[in-house]
Amino acid sequence: MSIIVTRFSDSKVFNFLKGADSAMFKKQRKTPEIGQSEMLKQHVQDFAENGLRVLVFGMVDMTNPRLSIKSIKESPNEELDKDI
């Protein structure tokens, strides 16, 4: 699930997403900071072992021209699945 938000003070556009860890890890940026993916996966595993349900949140700055509203209307799944 996602929502697109515009910050009027500087006209930036963001897409906030939430979902299950398995779905969100697939959408994760291909080049995360060193150790970031492993650390996040370990936290999720620790929570799951304690019987806790895990929901992962992500955010994309869509101010980038490549992620413009026009390009998303033309191919929404392709553009939104990149670089989260």
KEVOKOL-919400 format. One record per atom (N, C-alpha, C, O): residue number from 1; x, y, z; chain; residue in one letter. Coordinates in nm, 3 decimals. Each point is the difference from the previous one (the first is absolute). Example, Ala and Ser with C-alpha at 12.3 -4.5 7.8 and 13.67 -1.06 7.14 Angstrom:
2
   num         X         Y         Z   chaine   residu
     1     1.319    -0.569     0.780        A        A
     1    -0.089     0.119     0.000        A        A
     1     0.090     0.120     0.000        A        A
     1     0.104    -0.002     0.066        A        A
     2    -0.139     0.107    -0.138        A        S
     2     0.082     0.119     0.006        A        S
     2    -0.077     0.109     0.073        A        S
     2     0.051     0.111     0.017        A        S
This chain:
84
   num         X         Y         Z   chaine   residu
     1     0.085    -0.116     0.000        A        M
     1    -0.085     0.116     0.000        A        M
     1     0.090     0.122     0.000        A        M
     1     0.105     0.002     0.065        A        M
     2    -0.146     0.100    -0.139        A        S
     2     0.081     0.121    -0.003        A        S
     2    -0.088     0.123    -0.010        A        S
     2    -0.118    -0.007    -0.035        A        S
     3     0.179     0.120     0.067        A        I
     3    -0.068     0.128    -0.011        A        I
     3     0.101     0.101    -0.052        A        I
     3     0.116     0.000     0.041        A        I
     4    -0.160     0.085    -0.132        A        I
     4     0.086     0.105    -0.055        A        I
     4    -0.034     0.130     0.069        A        I
     4    -0.117     0.038     0.009        A        I
     5     0.220     0.031     0.042        A        V
     5    -0.017     0.123     0.077        A        V
     5     0.085     0.109    -0.062        A        V
     5     0.115    -0.022    -0.038        A        V
     6    -0.173     0.141     0.027        A        T
     6     0.074     0.116    -0.047        A        T
     6     0.026     0.094     0.116        A        T
     6    -0.092     0.036     0.074        A        T
     7     0.217     0.003    -0.057        A        R
     7     0.035     0.100     0.102        A        R
     7    -0.002     0.135    -0.070        A        R
     7     0.086     0.028    -0.084        A        R
     8    -0.182     0.055     0.118        A        F
     8    -0.022     0.125    -0.071        A        F
     8     0.110     0.103     0.022        A        F
     8     0.023     0.086    -0.085        A        F
     9     0.046    -0.093     0.197        A        S
     9     0.102     0.101     0.029        A        S
     9     0.112     0.000    -0.104        A        S
     9     0.056     0.105    -0.029        A        S
    10    -0.023    -0.222    -0.027        A        D
    10     0.106    -0.005    -0.100        A        D
    10    -0.039    -0.085    -0.123        A        D
    10     0.086    -0.033    -0.082        A        D
    11    -0.213    -0.002     0.071        A        S
    11    -0.055    -0.076    -0.113        A        S
    11     0.062    -0.138    -0.018        A        S
    11    -0.001    -0.054    -0.110        A        S
    12     0.053    -0.003     0.216        A        K
    12     0.053    -0.136    -0.008        A        K
    12    -0.115    -0.099     0.006        A        K
    12    -0.100     0.023     0.068        A        K
    13     0.116    -0.135    -0.139        A        V
    13    -0.101    -0.104    -0.005        A        V
    13     0.061    -0.129     0.053        A        V
    13     0.108    -0.040    -0.042        A        V
    14    -0.178    -0.024     0.135        A        F
    14     0.048    -0.123     0.062        A        F
    14    -0.104    -0.110    -0.014        A        F
    14    -0.120     0.026    -0.001        A        F
    15     0.169    -0.148    -0.011        A        N
    15    -0.087    -0.117     0.002        A        N
    15     0.036    -0.078     0.126        A        N
    15     0.112    -0.048     0.013        A        N
    16    -0.206     0.037     0.080        A        F
    16     0.020    -0.079     0.122        A        F
    16    -0.067    -0.135    -0.019        A        F
    16    -0.115    -0.007    -0.045        A        F
    17     0.187    -0.100     0.078        A        L
    17    -0.050    -0.135    -0.020        A        L
    17     0.004    -0.078     0.129        A        L
    17     0.081     0.028     0.089        A        L
    18    -0.168    -0.127    -0.078        A        K
    18     0.006    -0.094     0.112        A        K
    18    -0.036    -0.137    -0.053        A        K
    18    -0.075    -0.013    -0.097        A        K
    19     0.128    -0.088     0.161        A        G
    19    -0.032    -0.135    -0.043        A        G
    19     0.075    -0.104     0.081        A        G
    19     0.078     0.033     0.089        A        G
    20    -0.103    -0.157    -0.122        A        A
    20     0.069    -0.111     0.066        A        A
    20     0.148     0.005    -0.035        A        A
    20     0.039     0.050    -0.106        A        A
    21     0.043    -0.101     0.196        A        D
    21     0.144     0.004    -0.022        A        D
    21     0.041    -0.066    -0.131        A        D
    21     0.085     0.052    -0.072        A        D
    22    -0.145    -0.166     0.039        A        S
    22     0.038    -0.070    -0.122        A        S
    22    -0.028     0.084    -0.125        A        S
    22     0.079    -0.001    -0.094        A        S
    23    -0.190     0.073     0.092        A        A
    23    -0.033     0.085    -0.114        A        A
    23     0.088     0.125    -0.005        A        A
    23     0.044     0.040    -0.108        A        A
    24    -0.018     0.019     0.222        A        M
    24     0.077     0.124     0.003        A        M
    24     0.148    -0.023    -0.028        A        M
    24     0.065     0.085    -0.060        A        M
    25    -0.010    -0.199     0.103        A        F
    25     0.141    -0.028    -0.029        A        F
    25     0.023    -0.011    -0.150        A        F
    25     0.108     0.034    -0.049        A        F
    26    -0.208    -0.082    -0.025        A        K
    26     0.013    -0.011    -0.146        A        K
    26     0.008     0.138    -0.065        A        K
    26     0.060     0.015    -0.106        A        K
    27    -0.121     0.085     0.169        A        K
    27    -0.003     0.135    -0.054        A        K
    27     0.117     0.086     0.047        A        K
    27     0.017     0.114    -0.045        A        K
    28     0.064    -0.168     0.134        A        Q
    28     0.109     0.076     0.058        A        Q
    28     0.101     0.042    -0.106        A        Q
    28     0.022    -0.071    -0.098        A        Q
    29     0.038     0.184     0.120        A        R
    29     0.105     0.052    -0.086        A        R
    29     0.105    -0.108    -0.024        A        R
    29     0.031    -0.077     0.091        A        R
    30     0.021     0.072    -0.210        A        K
    30     0.098    -0.104    -0.035        A        K
    30     0.136     0.024     0.067        A        K
    30     0.078    -0.094     0.015        A        K
    31    -0.049     0.216     0.024        A        T
    31     0.129     0.029     0.062        A        T
    31    -0.020     0.068     0.135        A        T
    31     0.032     0.118     0.016        A        T
    32    -0.083    -0.192     0.084        A        P
    32    -0.017     0.060     0.133        A        P
    32     0.135     0.023     0.066        A        P
    32     0.102    -0.052    -0.045        A        P
    33    -0.102     0.129     0.150        A        E
    33     0.123     0.022     0.075        A        E
    33     0.053    -0.135     0.049        A        E
    33    -0.076    -0.094     0.022        A        E
    34     0.206     0.086    -0.006        A        I
    34     0.065    -0.125     0.039        A        I
    34    -0.061    -0.053     0.129        A        I
    34    -0.005     0.070     0.101        A        I
    35    -0.043    -0.195    -0.105        A        G
    35    -0.054    -0.065     0.118        A        G
    35    -0.144     0.035     0.033        A        G
    35    -0.059    -0.060     0.090        A        G
    36     0.003     0.157    -0.160        A        Q
    36    -0.135     0.045     0.032        A        Q
    36    -0.103    -0.110    -0.021        A        Q
    36    -0.085    -0.023     0.086        A        Q
    37     0.091    -0.047    -0.199        A        S
    37    -0.097    -0.107    -0.029        A        S
    37     0.009    -0.112     0.102        A        S
    37    -0.101    -0.048     0.050        A        S
    38     0.223     0.006    -0.021        A        E
    38     0.019    -0.109     0.094        A        E
    38    -0.050     0.037     0.139        A        E
    38    -0.062    -0.082     0.069        A        E
    39     0.089     0.205    -0.027        A        M
    39    -0.044     0.046     0.131        A        M
    39    -0.153     0.003     0.008        A        M
    39    -0.059    -0.044     0.099        A        M
    40    -0.005     0.095    -0.204        A        L
    40    -0.145     0.008    -0.002        A        L
    40    -0.062    -0.140     0.001        A        L
    40    -0.096    -0.026     0.073        A        L
    41     0.151    -0.065    -0.153        A        K
    41    -0.052    -0.137    -0.004        A        K
    41     0.017    -0.069     0.134        A        K
    41    -0.086    -0.078     0.041        A        K
    42     0.196     0.105     0.030        A        Q
    42     0.022    -0.059     0.131        A        Q
    42    -0.102     0.052     0.102        A        Q
    42    -0.052    -0.076     0.081        A        Q
    43     0.023     0.206    -0.086        A        H
    43    -0.102     0.057     0.089        A        H
    43    -0.136    -0.064    -0.026        A        H
    43    -0.071    -0.036     0.093        A        H
    44     0.035     0.022    -0.220        A        V
    44    -0.128    -0.061    -0.036        A        V
    44    -0.006    -0.143     0.051        A        V
    44    -0.102    -0.043     0.054        A        V
    45     0.211    -0.032    -0.071        A        Q
    45     0.004    -0.138     0.047        A        Q
    45    -0.013    -0.007     0.152        A        Q
    45    -0.071    -0.085     0.053        A        Q
    46     0.140     0.174     0.016        A        D
    46    -0.008     0.003     0.147        A        D
    46    -0.144     0.027     0.046        A        D
    46    -0.049    -0.065     0.093        A        D
    47    -0.016     0.161    -0.158        A        F
    47    -0.139     0.030     0.037        A        F
    47    -0.090    -0.120    -0.026        A        F
    47    -0.084    -0.034     0.083        A        F
    48     0.102    -0.029    -0.199        A        A
    48    -0.083    -0.116    -0.036        A        A
    48     0.020    -0.115     0.098        A        A
    48    -0.096    -0.069     0.036        A        A
    49     0.220     0.046     0.008        A        E
    49     0.028    -0.107     0.096        A        E
    49    -0.068     0.025     0.134        A        E
    49    -0.029    -0.094     0.073        A        E
    50     0.004     0.220    -0.042        A        N
    50    -0.071     0.036     0.123        A        N
    50    -0.151     0.005    -0.020        A        N
    50    -0.073     0.045     0.089        A        N
    51     0.027    -0.089    -0.206        A        G
    51    -0.143    -0.005    -0.026        A        G
    51    -0.062     0.133    -0.039        A        G
    51    -0.122     0.015     0.003        A        G
    52     0.205     0.081    -0.040        A        L
    52    -0.050     0.132    -0.038        A        L
    52    -0.022     0.008    -0.150        A        L
    52     0.080    -0.052    -0.079        A        L
    53    -0.186     0.117     0.040        A        R
    53    -0.027     0.021    -0.141        A        R
    53     0.080     0.121    -0.047        A        R
    53     0.010     0.100     0.071        A        R
    54     0.046    -0.110    -0.189        A        V
    54     0.088     0.106    -0.049        A        V
    54    -0.061     0.067    -0.122        A        V
    54    -0.047    -0.067    -0.092        A        V
    55     0.048     0.200     0.092        A        L
    55    -0.044     0.080    -0.112        A        L
    55     0.114     0.096    -0.033        A        L
    55     0.051     0.069     0.089        A        L
    56    -0.012    -0.065    -0.214        A        V
    56     0.115     0.081    -0.042        A        V
    56    -0.052     0.123    -0.074        A        V
    56    -0.094    -0.009    -0.079        A        V
    57     0.157     0.124     0.104        A        F
    57    -0.035     0.124    -0.066        A        F
    57     0.116     0.046    -0.087        A        F
    57     0.116    -0.024     0.032        A        F
    58    -0.148     0.091    -0.142        A        G
    58     0.102     0.054    -0.088        A        G
    58    -0.045     0.133    -0.056        A        G
    58    -0.117     0.037     0.011        A        G
    59     0.211     0.036    -0.072        A        M
    59    -0.030     0.130    -0.056        A        M
    59     0.086     0.022    -0.124        A        M
    59     0.118    -0.035    -0.003        A        M
    60    -0.179     0.095    -0.099        A        V
    60     0.070     0.035    -0.123        A        V
    60    -0.022     0.149    -0.025        A        V
    60    -0.113     0.048     0.004        A        V
    61     0.222     0.023    -0.029        A        D
    61    -0.011     0.141    -0.039        A        D
    61    -0.029     0.000    -0.150        A        D
    61     0.087    -0.031    -0.081        A        D
    62    -0.210     0.067     0.046        A        M
    62    -0.041    -0.004    -0.140        A        M
    62     0.021     0.133    -0.070        A        M
    62    -0.050     0.021    -0.111        A        M
    63     0.123     0.069     0.172        A        T
    63     0.030     0.128    -0.061        A        T
    63     0.093    -0.021    -0.120        A        T
    63     0.005     0.083    -0.090        A        T
    64     0.068    -0.193     0.091        A        N
    64     0.087    -0.037    -0.110        A        N
    64    -0.082    -0.005    -0.130        A        N
    64    -0.105    -0.064    -0.002        A        N
    65     0.151     0.129    -0.106        A        P
    65    -0.077     0.000    -0.125        A        P
    65    -0.030    -0.139    -0.053        A        P
    65    -0.103    -0.020    -0.066        A        P
    66     0.189    -0.077     0.093        A        R
    66    -0.022    -0.137    -0.046        A        R
    66    -0.124    -0.059     0.066        A        R
    66    -0.064    -0.090    -0.055        A        R
    67     0.030     0.140     0.174        A        L
    67    -0.116    -0.050     0.073        A        L
    67    -0.114     0.102     0.000        A        L
    67    -0.075     0.011     0.098        A        L
    68     0.063     0.062    -0.205        A        S
    68    -0.106     0.101    -0.007        A        S
    68    -0.137    -0.067    -0.005        A        S
    68    -0.012    -0.118    -0.032        A        S
    69    -0.090     0.195     0.065        A        I
    69    -0.136    -0.052    -0.003        A        I
    69    -0.034    -0.049    -0.141        A        I
    69    -0.067    -0.102    -0.015        A        I
    70     0.113     0.173    -0.088        A        K
    70    -0.027    -0.040    -0.138        A        K
    70     0.059    -0.139    -0.028        A        K
    70    -0.067    -0.085    -0.059        A        K
    71     0.192     0.062     0.099        A        S
    71     0.062    -0.129    -0.028        A        S
    71    -0.068    -0.112     0.079        A        S
    71    -0.006    -0.113    -0.048        A        S
    72    -0.044     0.143     0.166        A        I
    72    -0.068    -0.101     0.080        A        I
    72    -0.136    -0.035    -0.061        A        I
    72    -0.042    -0.115     0.003        A        I
    73    -0.026     0.215    -0.058        A        K
    73    -0.128    -0.028    -0.065        A        K
    73     0.020    -0.090    -0.122        A        K
    73    -0.086    -0.084    -0.031        A        K
    74     0.199     0.100    -0.038        A        E
    74     0.026    -0.079    -0.120        A        E
    74     0.039    -0.143     0.034        A        E
    74    -0.038    -0.093    -0.071        A        E
    75     0.114     0.073     0.179        A        S
    75     0.042    -0.135     0.039        A        S
    75     0.016    -0.007     0.152        A        S
    75     0.113    -0.004     0.049        A        S
    76    -0.223     0.002     0.025        A        P
    76     0.005     0.012     0.146        A        P
    76     0.079    -0.109     0.070        A        P
    76     0.083     0.031     0.085        A        P
    77    -0.104    -0.155    -0.118        A        N
    77     0.069    -0.108     0.072        A        N
    77     0.150     0.003    -0.024        A        N
    77     0.078    -0.024     0.092        A        N
    78    -0.038     0.052    -0.214        A        E
    78     0.142     0.003    -0.033        A        E
    78     0.073     0.109     0.075        A        E
    78     0.107    -0.024     0.056        A        E
    79    -0.163     0.145    -0.053        A        E
    79     0.068     0.112     0.064        A        E
    79    -0.003    -0.008     0.152        A        E
    79     0.101     0.030     0.063        A        E
    80    -0.211    -0.069    -0.004        A        L
    80    -0.011     0.000     0.146        A        L
    80     0.078    -0.114     0.063        A        L
    80     0.034     0.007     0.118        A        L
    81    -0.003    -0.111    -0.193        A        D
    81     0.072    -0.113     0.055        A        D
    81     0.151     0.024     0.005        A        D
    81     0.074    -0.086     0.047        A        D
    82    -0.027     0.200    -0.093        A        K
    82     0.143     0.028    -0.006        A        K
    82     0.044     0.088     0.118        A        K
    82    -0.073     0.088     0.044        A        K
    83     0.191    -0.113     0.004        A        D
    83     0.073     0.089     0.092        A        D
    83    -0.075     0.042     0.124        A        D
    83    -0.003     0.119     0.032        A        D
    84    -0.055    -0.210     0.037        A        I
    84    -0.066     0.031     0.127        A        I
    84     0.097    -0.021     0.112        A        I
    84    -0.035     0.021     0.116        A        I
